[in-house]
Amino acid sequence: MSSKLRLGFIGAGGIAGGHYERLQDTGQADIVGLVEPDGAALKRFHRRCPTARGIAVYDDAAALLREGALDGVLVLTPHACHYEQIRAALRCGVHVLSEKPLVCKSGDAKRLIALAKKTDRVLSLSYQRHYDPTFRYMRDQIQKGVLGDIQFVQAMQAQEWLRLTRDTWRQDLALSGGGQLNDSGSHLIDIVLWVTGLDVTEVFARGENFGCEVDVNSAITLRFKNGALGNLSIIGNAPAWHEDHTIIGSKGAFYLRQDGTLLQQGPTGKPRAVRLPRYTENPDSNFLQCIRGKAVTETPPECGLATLRATEAMWRSMERGKPVTLRSIYGV
């Protein structure tokens, strides 16, 4: 393997600029080809990342995979495109870092996980919160048993999603696979499951589309395998961004608020000192280390599968107007 890894971008829309900059910061990779059929999106990418102007542009993903001599590829396209593009890359022996959600159907996620194992290729997801020191600290404390048995979880995410994504592919069911639940909501669902280590067994969800063909607002009640309860509020028509998390255990609690303040309490409510770890990795730098065999992915596709199964159950509950168990859908 050469000193620098050869990577390709499938998609150069708004999210691509951040990936390009983070990869450039590592000094360990060259972006040698990209696919972007939208000329306006390509121009915006070049304006943000002027050093990318000399990168070869391919007509489609197949041409990039065939001609690019790649070590890895980043899949940065609308959600419904992910499955075919990831599958094609893995079949070509190319490592993959995909934007969220992994795919739009849990069955497709299972097939990709199996294919990645068969081809011995890295398949990683760009769930950047896994690399955030605060969430890593909370997960570590829970794994060590500091909070005891997790008994209740609350998470709320509010965004002006409805306004900002109007007339884009994100509100087109055929391209997005779903609305805010499958978009920013995917991050929220994933981080709740990853931090707590809990498994969802039942959901009861209500949704509001505001005339769109995809979900915008969702109010969700959860039951977990260990008996814990949870509430998720995923709001797409808020005036601005706001988010908070609460985790209650038998021996303590976490309260993470919008300003980044994390309050940790002991069993009697006394605050505990919070010492966040020093951690500077991100999905892009971790991906490079995984390709080189020097790390394991912090954002494995199994997280995408768990998130998708919970999301599918939420959609089914919305359709039926009653609670839905994951066992009734998946048999497990």
C-alpha positions, 0 to 999 in steps of 0.5 A, a space after each residue: 500500500 502506498 504512503 497515501 491512500 487513494 480515495 474517491 467521492 461518490 457525491 459532492 453535495 453539501 456534506 462532501 466539503 467537510 469530508 474533503 477538509 478532514 481528509 486533507 488535514 490527515 495528510 494520509 489520503 489523496 482524493 483521486 476521483 469524484 462523481 457528481 452529476 449536478 453541475 451546480 453542486 460540483 461548482 459549490 464543492 469547488 468553491 469551498 474546496 478549491 484544491 479539489 478542482 483538478 480531481 477527475 470527475 467521472 460520469 457515474 460510480 461504476 466508472 469511478 470504481 472501474 478506473 480510479 484504482 481506489 483503496 476506498 470510497 466515500 458514499 455521499 449521495 441521497 439515502 436511497 442510492 446508498 445500497 447499490 453504490 456500497 454494494 458495487 464498491 465492496 464487490 470491487 474490493 474497495 473499502 467504504 465510508 458511507 454517510 448516514 443512514 447506511 441504507 433505507 431498509 434493514 434487510 439491505 443493511 444485513 446484506 451489506 454487512 454480510 458482503 463486507 465480511 465476505 470481501 474482508 473490506 471496511 464498511 464504516 458509517 459517518 456517525 460523527 457523534 461516536 467520536 465526540 468526547 462527551 458522548 464517549 465519556 457517557 458511554 464509558 461511564 455506563 459501560 463501567 456501571 457507574 450509572 447502574 441499570 439504565 431505567 429511563 432515556 430521553 432525547 429531543 432534537 429540534 431543527 428547521 428541517 422542514 423549511 431548509 430542505 423544502 424542494 430538495 431530495 430530502 423531502 422526496 420519498 423515492 430518494 430519501 427513503 423517509 423524512 426527518 427520522 431517516 435524516 438527522 433523526 438517524 443520528 439521534 436514534 443511533 447515539 441513544 442506542 450506542 451510548 446506553 447499549 440498550 436494545 429496543 423491543 417496542 415502540 409507539 410512535 406518532 408522526 406529523 408530515 405537514 403535507 409532505 410525503 415524508 415524516 417531519 415531526 415524531 413523538 416516540 415512546 420506547 421500551 428496551 430489552 432490560 425494561 427501561 423506558 424512553 422518549 424520543 422527540 424528533 422535530 423538523 419544523 422548529 425555528 432553530 436547532 436545539 437538542 438535549 439528552 437525559 439518561 437516568 440509572 439506578 445509581 445516577 443520571 446524566 443531563 446533557 443540554 444544548 449548550 454542551 453542559 453535561 451534569 452527572 449526578 450520583 445516586 442521591 443527586 450529588 453532582 460528580 466531577 466530569 472529566 472528558 477524554 481527549 479524543 480527536 478522531 473523526 469518521 474520516 481519520 478513523 476510516 483511513 486507520 481502519 483501511 491500514 489495519 491500525 484501528 477498528 471502526 468506531 461506527 460499524 454498520 451494525 449500528 446502522 442496522 440497529 437504527 434502521 430496525 428501530 426506525 422501521 418499527 416507528 414508521 409501522 407504529 405510525 401507520 397502525 396507530 398502536 405500539 409495535 414490537 420489533 419481534 413482530 417484524 424481525 422475529 428476534 
